[in-house]
Amino acid sequence: MRNLLIILPLISFLFQACLPVKMASEEISKVKITTSVKPSKVEDPYRSSETRIFDLIHTDLSVTPNWENQTLEGVAKLTLKPYFYSSDKLVLDAKGMIISNLSLKTKNRLIPLKYEYDSLQLHIQLNKDYTNQDTILIQIGYTAFPNKLSGNGSKAINDDKGLYYINPYGRDEVKPRQLWTQGETEASSCWFPTIDAPNEKCTQKISILVDSSLITLSNGILTSSIKEGAFRIDTWEQKQPHAPYLFMMTVGDFAVIKDSWNGMPVHYYVPRKDSANARGVFGNTPEMLSFYSQILGYPYPWDKYHQVVVSDYVSGAMENTGAVIHGKWVFTSAKERIDYNHEDVVAHELFHHWFGDLVTCESWSNLALNESFATYGEYLWLEYKYGRYRADKQLRGDYMAYLSDTPRVNLIRYHYDHREDMFDRHSYQKGGRILHMLRNLVGDDAFFASLKLYLNNRAFKTAEVHDLRMAFEEVSGQDLNWFFNQWFLDKGHPILEVNWEHRGDSLLLNVSQVQPLSHPTFKFPVDVDVYFGGKTERKKIWVTKRKERFVFKGLGGAEVLNFDADKVLLMELNQTLTPEEAFVLFKGSDNYRTKLEAMLQVSADTSLTAWELLLLASKDKFDSFRKLSVYFSTNLDYAKTEENKSYLIEKYKTDSSSSVRVAIVSTLYNIWKEDTSLISFYKKALQDSSINVKLTALDVIDILAREDALLRAYELEKETDPRTIRYLSRMYATVKDESKSKWFNWAIKQVEYRNKSYVISKYSKYLLQKDNEVVWRACKKLEEEAIYENNKDVRYTSAVAIHKLRERNIKRIEGIRKDIIDKREASRGKPYDLKLLEEKHQELLNHDKRMKELIKKIYDLEINKNIREKYEKRGLLNTDVPLFEKEQEAMEP
């Protein structure tokens, strides 16, 4: 699974980078990281692998979606056998269902079985004791009610009810009508009875009854499609075993773009109106299949590879076997791909088909065996396809993401509060960085040979971290307990203070590990490049203690030392370089991280050497360095010249990178804020092919000439790009008149989840200064989102927006009451003025009454109990207009 929470900071950056007054970048931010230790508390419980009582061999499902009440009628036929010990009791996971019948199926008849059901599990009493030589077939008739489940979710997967109906009544004219499932972690049992654990694997067959106008997708191959009047039964069969959390079903009106790899079907199920974008988003999939199959020495093991784009998805993407689900945000347009794409997500989900689907973590404690590999799979693809610089940039993004994830915990951890807690930046990004170190430690040949052995040993089975270690030990001949113990089974990372000094003809390198004492003292090899006289000499050292000194004889005249020259080690490095040393490293190294760190060292420096380094970076082949050279020059006097202004304008015209052009527009404003001669340049930038550049230029114009900016913004109002919609909603939030109400109502329908919540919050701000009839019409639009929107967080945002508008109205009531009291008490008060105030007061009371009734309706129709509780805590139900004078007097004894 690709965690949306992890991706969102980057998406946010792509938008925020447009703003000229902010130079933030995930690759340039000097974030102060404080390594923290979890405060002492009662230890989280030990989380063991699921005990195997029965082995689930095959699952045969026949299901009928009911769109009207958003339920699922089903018959499940489960083939099982005792795992080892004989048993006459079977426990199945089945959440929030009504069980209509439950029987043991024999050759001749169905034998009804006794069972107890607590709404989460079925406890079945079998008709006799069965041994592991026996195979039984259990048949269950059931109805699944996903909307009656609490739907808690987590930061990574924001809901967990398993089965989702999108726009089931067709009320939304923009959003498609769809059904899809999300099984990870243990939500497949919300739509069919199973043994819902990652260490269970079985084959699968599913028959889906749908309207003949709709298209279905599931795991395996479509083996039959039979029409029955206006309906059709599609049957999909998965003949190789996989975990229940990987089962999937999708129903909707999709365009199916057909591709192939080595004769195997590779299809892309996408929105019909945007089907032209399919190959731009997924077109590299066949090449990825070839690359991963070759580098792993293990050909793609499944019978197809399809990808589907759905609306309102509850996470980033999901590696369902042979049928990957992507959230709509992955499906970028040609315009969006000028600035960014999500090819890393496509790679991530595909790599899971070896690490996660073929070999599955035996427990959620070992989740890193799935997610760390999928994250590193992104790096491998980018390295192969686009080169080391691009891949290393991704790796540094992973590093920064991990550093922001505190407190530090073990990568493989057997104690946690909830299984969803495992979906963090340790399991993903830290794990990927650890695999990169392991690759460097044993070498490429041994690394990929070890992965091949691991995959062959555990294919169609589960694994724990020691299976991985033993595969590496068998191939490399090394004892790697020390590496796995400190990196996989312990917490933290080295925090190093590094400095060097010259003593005679020797160079003395001092290395101190200053991470908390509760973290391990790390042992690691590190390469050190020593620069002198235009040459570089590499030294390999092993750091094993908290404080060490290394002596390099004959290198006393070195210009600079590059610690961890290939930037492999996962660490925080505290060292200071002079501008001259940084210049030598930037010019002499061909390593992305070394060059980046050299630039960071001079980012706040104002010396001539710093300027020369930035000039060198401005001509670099890699666009990130060109971009940073522009941003970092802002504070340098050398940059504040007419010559540099002309240089930047010319560079804008010739640089192919939109991120560099964004930096130029932003920096021109930041240096020459008062220069009105640049307005014509900013207006020309509005014609750029890049949305990021356009929005950066518009933001500058908005600062310099608000009315002109509003006219330019009007030309963008039909853009459906989420960045444009977010920007315009922020810009329009302060517009005083009613002219933007129609646009806000349209914009809300064009975006999903966090983008939709953002637009609604800005709409609410916009409405605060509008009259009650405008507000009421808007509230009726927001009512639709608060009741019928699939995403529970958007429903909450919509209801709270209405509540805030009601609170605003209550403040107006209180204000007008003060005016009424003042008029009554003032001897010069005119009856006519008082009457107008009282009429206005009654109008506000009437408005409050309908707002209160609307909020009560929203609360009553909310299907998620956790959201209802949030409404109660937020005060949606217990907010009332204070009593007025006469009402108070009437209530007094």
C-alpha positions, 0 to 999 in steps of 0.5 A, a space after each residue: 500500500 502506498 500511504 497517502 499521508 506520506 505522499 501528501 506533504 509532497 503534493 502540498 509542496 508542489 502547490 505551495 512552491 508556487 507562492 513567491 513569499 515562501 521558499 519552502 522545499 522538501 529538499 532544501 528545508 533545514 528542519 531541526 530534528 529532535 530525536 525523542 524517546 517514547 516517554 515511559 508508560 505501560 508497554 504496548 501489548 505483545 502482538 503475535 502472529 495469528 495462531 493457525 487453528 484452521 488452514 483456509 484453502 479456497 474461498 468461493 464467493 457469490 455476491 450481489 451489491 445492493 446500491 439502494 441500501 449499500 449492503 452486499 448479499 453474499 454466499 461464501 463457500 470456504 474450503 478449510 482443513 485443521 492446520 495441525 491439531 484436530 478440532 471441532 470448533 472453527 472461528 471466522 472473522 465476519 464484521 457487521 453482518 446478518 447471517 442467514 444460514 450456515 452449513 457444512 456442505 457434504 457431497 449429498 446435503 447441507 448440514 446446518 451447524 450451530 454457531 454464536 455470532 458477536 458481530 465481529 466473529 463467528 464461533 462455529 461448532 462443527 458436527 465432529 472432530 476433524 483432523 488435518 487429513 480432513 477437508 471441510 466445506 462451510 457454506 454461509 449465507 450473509 448480508 454485509 452492512 459496511 455502513 453500520 460499522 464504525 469506520 475508524 481508520 487511521 492516518 494511513 487508511 482513513 476508513 476501515 469498513 471494507 466495502 464502499 459505495 460511491 455516489 450510489 444514488 447518482 445524486 452527484 452529477 460529476 462523481 462516477 457511481 462506483 463500488 470498491 473494496 479495501 482489505 488491508 489491514 483486516 477489513 476484508 471480513 467486512 464484506 465476506 467471512 474469512 480468516 482475516 490475518 496476513 499469515 493466511 493464504 488461499 485461492 479465490 473465486 468470486 461471482 459478481 451480479 451487476 447491472 449489465 452496463 457496469 464493468 467489474 474487476 477482481 483478482 485473477 482471470 475473468 473466466 465467465 461473463 453471463 448475461 441474465 436479462 438486464 444483469 450480468 454475472 462476472 466470475 473471476 478466479 485467482 488460482 494462486 494463493 494470496 492473503 485475504 486482505 488482498 482480495 478485491 472487487 471493483 464495479 463501475 463505468 470505466 474505460 478499459 485501456 488494454 496493454 500487455 507484457 509477454 502475452 499477459 494482459 495489462 489493463 488500465 481501468 480509468 474514468 471514461 472522460 479522461 481515458 486519454 491520460 491512461 498511457 501517460 500515467 500507466 504506460 511504463 508498466 510493461 517496462 517495469 514488469 520486465 525490469 523487476 522480473 529481471 533484476 529480482 531473477 524471479 518473473 512476475 508470478 501472477 496471471 495478469 496486472 490490471 490497475 484501476 482508478 477510483 473516486 474517494 479512495 481511502 488511502 493512496 493505492 493498494 497492491 491487491 493481487 493483479 488488480 491494483 487500486 489507485 486513488 484518483 489523485 494518481 491519475 494526473 492529466 497531461 498538464 499536471 505531468 508537466 510539473 509532477 507525476 506519481 510514477 513512483 506510486 505505480 512502481 511501489 504497488 507493482 513491486 509489492 507483487 513480489 514483496 507483500 503479495 508473493 511473500 507476505 509478512 506473517 504479522 503486522 509486526 513484520 510489515 516492513 517486509 512489505 512496505 520497506 521493499 515497496 518503498 525501495 522498489 520506487 528507488 530501483 525503478 527511478 535509478 534504472 529509468 532516470 538515473 542515480 540523481 533522480 533516485 537519490 533525490 527520492 531517497 533523500 525525501 524518504 530520509 526527511 520523511 523518516 526524520 519527521 516521524 517521532 518518537 523513534 521505534 523499532 522497525 520490526 516491532 512486536 509491541 504496538 497499540 493498534 496494527 494501523 500504527 505500523 503504517 508509519 514512516 519507519 515501516 516505509 521510508 526508514 525501511 527503504 533506507 535500511 535496504 539501501 544500506 544493506 545493498 551497499 554493505 553486501 554489494 549489488 550481486 549479493 543483494 539481488 541474489 539474496 532477494 532471489 533466494 528469499 523469494 524462492 524460499 518463501 513464495 506463496 508463503 509468509 515470512 518474518 524478518 529472520 527469513 530475510 536475514 538468513 537468505 542474505 547470510 546464506 548468499 553472502 556467507 556473512 553473519 549479519 545479526 549485528 546489522 539486523 539487530 541494530 537496524 531492524 530490531 532496534 530504534 533510532 539511527 546514528 547522530 554523528 558529530 564529525 570534524 577533522 584536523 591536520 597534524 603534521 603530514 596526517 589527517 585526524 578524523 574525529 567521529 562521535 555518536 551523540 544519539 540518546 543512550 537509550 538508542 544503540 551504539 551503532 556499528 557501520 562501515 563508512 567511506 571517506 573521500 579525501 580531496 587534495 590537489 585536484 585528486 580524491 583518495 577514498 578510505 574505508 573505516 568502521 565506526 564501532 564506538 561512541 567516540 573514535 579517532 581515525 588517522 590518515 597518514 600522508 593526507 595532512 594537506 587535504 582541502 576537504 573531507 567527504 564523510 560517507 562519500 556515497 551518502 549511504 548511511 542513515 544518520 544525522 550528520 553535524 558538521 560545518 564546511 567553509 564556503 571554500 570546502 563546500 565549493 570543492 565538494 560541489 565541483 568535485 563530487 558526482 553524488 547528488 547528496 554531496 552536492 546538495 549538502 554543499 549547497 545547503 552549507 552555503 545557503 545562508 552565506 553571503 561570500 563571493 565563494 558562495 555566489 560562485 558555487 551557486 553560479 556553478 549550480 545554476 548551470 548543472 544538468 540536474 534541475 534541482 540544483 538549478 532551482 536551488 541556486 535561484 532560491 539560495 541567491 535571494 540574500 546575496 548582494 551579488 544577485 541583486 544586480 540588473 545583470 542578474 535580473 536580466 540573466 534570470 529573465 533569459 534563463 526563464 525563457 530557456 530552462 525546460 524545468 518548470 520547477 526552475 521557472 517557478 523559482 525564477 518567478 518567485 525569486 524575481 519578486 522576492 529580490 525586486 518587490 517594488 519593481 513595477 517594470 516586472 509586472 509585464 513579465 509576471 503577466 507573460 508567465 501566466 501563459 506558461 505551460 506549467 500550472 505551478 508557474 502560472 499560480 506563482 505568477 498569479 500570486 505575485 500579481 495578486 500582491 501587486 495588483 489585486 483587481 488585475 489578479 482577480 480578472 486573471 483568476 477568472 480566466 482559470 475558473 474552469 480549470 479542474 486541476 486541484 492546485 488551481 482550485 485550491 489556489 482560487 478558493 484561498 484567493 476568493 475567500 476574501 472577496 466581499 461580493 456574492 460573485 464567487 458563490 457559483 464557482 465555489 459550488 462548482 469547485 467543491 464537486 471537482 475535488 476529493 478528500 483533503 482538497 474538498 475539505 480545504 475548498 469547503 473551509 475557504 467557502 465557509 470563510 467566504 460566506 462569513 460576510 454574506 447575508 443570510 439568504 446567500 448563506 442559506 443557499 450555500 448551506 443547502 449545497 453543503 448539506 449535500 456534502 454533509 450527508 451524502 459525501 462518501 468520505 467521513 472527514 469531508 462530511 465532518 468538514 461540511 457540517 462544521 462549516 454550517 455550524 460556524 455559519 450558525 455561530 456567526 449568525 448567533 453573534 449577529 443576534 447578540 449584537 442586534 440585541 445590544 442595539 435594541 436595548 440601547 434604543 429602548 434605553 435611549 430617550 431619543 430612540 425612534 419607534 421606527 428604528 426600533 421596529 426595524 431592529 426588532 424585525 431584523 432580530 426576528 429574521 435572524 432568529 428564523 434563520 437560526 431555527 432553520 440552521 439548527 434544524 439542518 444541523 440536527 438532520 445532518 447529525 441524525 443521518 450520519 452513519 459513522 458513530 465516531 463522527 457523531 461523537 465529534 459533532 457532539 464534542 464540537 457542540 453542534 447539538 448543544 449550541 443555542 441562542 441565549 435567552 433575551 430579556 423578555 424570555 429571561 423574565 418569563 422564566 424567572 420565578 
